[in-house]
C-alpha cells in the first residue's frame, strides 16, 4: 500500500479516512463504535469539520491495518497548510508601482508569486525605471531573466533597461 502521507499530503485526514472506509465497504457508524468514538464526532471528522486526535488516529490505524502514524502525519500536514494561509503574503513596495499598470486587476489582492512571470513581463513592457527596479529587487535578477527569456518578444537587455 502506498504511503497515505505522500499521496494525500495537505488534505484533511478525515476526508482520506472517509475514502478509505468507502473503498473497504465499511459503514461509518459501526466503525466509529468499533474504535470507541461517538458517531456524530466521527462524522464531523470524516467531513473535515473537526481535527483527528492522535489517540483516535492510532485506534483507527490499528483497526484498518494502516501504518502507525499515517493519519497523525496527515493531520500535521493539514494543520501546516492551514497555518500557511494565515501568513501575510509577500508583496513588493506598492508605493513604487503605479496602480494604472495593473488596470485590469486589484493590485492589493494580486498573487505576486503565482503570477510572477506575467507581472514581470508587464512591468518590463510598460513600467518606468523605478517600477522595474522595484520588481527586480522583489523577485531577484535570476527570476527576472527566466520570465523575460521564456518565449519573450521583448527586445530588452536587462542590465541596460534597469
C-alpha positions in Angstrom: 0.0 0.0 0.0 1.3 3.5 -0.9 2.1 5.8 1.9 -1.1 7.9 2.7 1.0 10.9 3.8 2.7 11.2 0.4 -0.4 10.6 -1.6 -2.7 12.9 0.4 -0.4 15.5 1.9 -2.3 18.6 2.8 -5.8 17.0 2.7 -7.8 16.7 5.9 -7.2 13.1 7.4 -10.9 12.7 7.9 -11.6 13.0 4.2 -8.9 10.4 3.5 -10.4 8.2 6.2 -13.8 8.5 4.6 -12.4 7.4 1.2 -10.6 4.5 2.9 -13.9 3.3 4.5 -15.8 3.6 1.2 -13.0 1.7 -0.6 -13.2 -1.1 2.0 -17.0 -1.1 2.1 -17.2 -0.2 5.8 -20.0 1.9 7.2 -19.2 4.9 9.4 -21.5 4.2 12.4 -20.4 0.6 13.1 -16.7 1.6 12.5 -16.9 4.5 14.9 -18.4 2.3 17.6 -15.6 -0.3 16.9 -12.9 2.4 17.7 -14.9 3.8 20.6 -15.9 7.1 19.2 -19.3 8.8 19.1 -20.9 8.5 15.6 -21.6 12.3 15.5 -18.0 13.1 16.3 -16.7 10.6 13.9 -18.9 12.0 11.1 -17.6 15.6 11.8 -14.1 14.2 11.5 -14.9 12.5 8.2 -16.4 15.7 6.8 -13.2 17.6 7.8 -15.0 19.8 10.4 -13.0 18.5 13.3 -9.4 17.6 13.8 -8.4 14.0 14.2 -7.0 13.5 17.7 -3.8 11.4 17.9 -5.4 8.8 20.2 -8.3 8.2 17.8 -5.9 8.2 14.8 -3.9 5.4 16.4 -7.0 3.3 17.1 -8.2 3.8 13.5 -4.8 2.9 12.1 -4.7 -0.3 14.1 -8.3 -1.2 13.1 -7.7 -0.7 9.4 -4.2 -2.1 9.4 -2.6 1.2 8.3 1.0 2.1 9.0 1.2 3.6 12.5 1.3 7.4 12.5 0.0 7.9 8.9 -3.2 9.7 9.9 -1.4 11.7 12.5 1.1 12.9 9.9 -1.8 13.8 7.6 -3.3 15.9 10.4 0.0 17.7 10.9 0.4 18.4 7.1 -3.2 19.7 7.1 -2.5 22.0 10.1 0.6 23.3 8.4 -1.3 24.2 5.2 -4.0 25.9 7.2 -1.4 28.0 9.1 0.3 28.9 5.8 -2.9 30.5 4.6 -2.9 32.8 7.7 0.6 34.1 7.0 0.8 37.6 5.3 1.6 37.4 1.6 4.9 38.8 0.5 4.4 41.9 -1.8 6.7 44.4 -3.4 6.6 48.1 -2.3 3.3 49.1 -3.8 4.1 52.8 -3.4 6.7 52.4 -6.1 4.3 50.8 -8.6 1.5 52.7 -10.3 -1.9 51.0 -9.9 -2.7 52.0 -13.5 0.0 49.5 -14.6 -2.4 46.8 -13.4 -5.6 48.4 -14.6 -7.4 45.1 -15.1 -7.0 43.7 -11.5 -6.9 44.8 -7.9 -3.2 45.3 -7.0 -3.9 44.8 -3.3 -5.3 41.2 -4.0 -2.8 40.2 -6.6 -1.0 36.9 -6.0 2.6 38.1 -6.6 4.1 34.5 -6.5 1.6 32.6 -8.7 1.6 35.3 -11.5 5.3 36.3 -11.2 6.1 35.8 -14.9 3.1 37.8 -16.2 3.8 40.6 -13.7 7.4 40.8 -14.6 6.6 40.9 -18.3 4.0 43.6 -17.9 6.3 45.8 -15.8 9.2 45.4 -18.2 6.9 46.2 -21.2 5.0 49.2 -19.7 6.7 50.2 -16.5 9.1 53.0 -15.7 12.6 52.7 -14.3 11.5 52.9 -10.7 8.9 50.1 -11.2 11.5 47.9 -13.0 13.9 48.4 -10.1 11.3 47.5 -7.5 10.3 44.4 -9.4 13.9 43.4 -9.8 14.5 43.9 -6.1 11.4 41.9 -5.2 11.9 38.9 -7.5 15.7 38.9 -8.0 17.6 39.1 -11.2 17.5 35.3 -11.8 13.7 35.2 -11.8 13.5 38.3 -14.0 15.8 36.7 -16.6 13.8 33.5 -16.6 10.5 35.3 -17.0 11.7 37.5 -19.8 13.6 34.8 -21.7 10.6 32.4 -21.7 9.1 32.9 -25.2 9.6 36.6 -24.8 9.3 39.0 -27.7 10.8 41.9 -25.7 14.0 43.4 -27.2 15.2 44.3 -23.8 18.7 43.9 -22.5 18.1 43.6 -18.8 21.2 45.3 -17.4 20.6 48.3 -19.7 16.9 48.7 -19.1 17.1 49.0 -15.3 
